[in-house]
Amino acid sequence: MTNALPRVDTAAALNEFFGSRVPGLLGVNFDSCTPDKVIGHLTVTDALIAGTGFLFAPAIVALADTLAAGGTGANLNDGAESFTTIELKANFLGSASVGETVVGTAVPVHRGKSTHVWDVTVTNPSTDRVIALFRCTQMILRA
C-alpha cells in the first residue's frame, strides 16, 4: 500500500503527508499529535461556504476524520499494515464564517487490535462554541 498513511506521530510529518491530498487542499492543518490527543485546525475560506452561507458540513467532517486518522496512524500496533474509516457520525451544533478558524481535538475512546474509535470535538474559538461532535471507527488492516 504505497499511498497508506505512514506511521508518523508528528504534526509536521502529517501536514507533509496530507498537504497535496484532499485534507491539505481543504486547508486542514495538524497542530499537535500524540497517541492520546490530536489537535488541528481549518481556516474558513469562501470556497468552504455552502450555498446556504454556512460552512460546508463535509469540510468539518474532513477535518475531524483527518485528525482521527492521524491519531490512528500514531497508534498502529505491531502487525498492522494500515487502516480505514468504517463508520462515522457527526452532530452539527453551530458554524463558522469566512476568516474564522475552527479547531478539532481528537481523543481515542478505544484502541483495540481490530478497531479504534475516536471522538473529535470541533470548536469555533471566535464564538467559544462547540460546532460539531464527531465519532468514527477505524478498522485496522493487516497483511
N, C-alpha and C positions, 0 to 999 in steps of 0.2 A: 504494500500500500504506500506508494511513493508520495501521495498527497495527504497522508494521515498527519494529524496534529502531532508534532514531536513531543517527547516527554520533557517539557520545559516548566520551570516554576518561577520565571521572572517576567515582570511586566514588559520589559524591553524585548525579550525574545518572542512573547506572544504578539506584541504590536508588529514586529517584523513579519511573523508568520501570517497574520491576518491582514496586513497592510494592503495587499493587492487583491484580496478576496472580498466577498460581499460585506463582511463587517467593517473592513477598512474603508471600502467605498462609501459606506453609510456614515463613517466618522467615528466608529466605536474605538475607544482607546482604553487600554488597561492602565490603571494607576498603581496597583499592587497585586501580588499573587502569592499566597501561601497555601499550603494544603488545607488550612482551616478557614480561609476567607479570601475572596477575590473582589476587588473594587475596580470599577471602571466608569467611564462617562461617555456621553454623546452630546455634542453641541447641536441644538436645533437650528437647521437651515431652512430656507424657503423650499428646497427640494424635498424636505421631510414633512411638509404640511399637506394634509389631505384636503380635498375639495370642501370639506366642512369647515376649514380654518383651524383645525386642531392637528396636533402631531399624529402622524400615521401610527396606528397600533402596531403594524409589523415592524416599525423601527424600534419600538420598545421591546418587542419580542426578540428581535435580532440582538439588541444589547444584552438582555437577560440570558438568552440561550448561549451567547458567545462567552459570557462570564462563567456560566456553569460549565461550558466546555473547557475553559482554561483551568478551572478547578478540578475537573475530572482528569484532564491530562496530567496535572500535577500529582494526582493520587493513584495512577495506574499501578497495580501490583505486579509482581513477577508473573510472567506468562501471558500478560495482556498485550495484545497487538495494537488495539485501537478501541474505539467506542463510537456509539451513535445515539442520538436522541430517539427514544421510542415513544415518549409521551410528554406533552407539555400542556400547561393550563395557565391562563393569565386572567386576573381580575383588574380592570382598569378603573381607577378611582379619581383620576384627575388628568391634567395635560400640562403642556408647556408651550411657550411661544417662541418665535424666531429670536435667536440670540441667547436664549436661556440654555443652561446646561442641565441635563438630567444625569443622575448618578445611580448606579446599581451596586448593590452589595450582595454577593452570593455566599451562602454558607451551606456546608453539607449537612444533610439530615440523615443520610445512610450511605456508607461506603463499603459495600459488600464485594464479593468476588465476581458476581454476575451483573449486579446493577449498582448504580449510585443514584441518589435522589438529592437534588439541590433546590433550595429556596432562594429566590432573589427578590429583594425589596428595591424598587426604583423610586427615587425621590426627586422632587424639584426643589433644590436648595433656595431658589429665589422666593418661593412661597412657603418653604418649610413644610411641604405636604408630601405624603406618600401618593404617587400617581399610579403605581401598579404593584401587584403581588403576583409572583410567578413561581411555579414549581415545575421541575422537569425530572424525568427519569432517563438515565443514560444506561444503555446496555453495553457491558464490557465485552469486547470481541477478542477471541483467542484464535491462535493459528489452527 
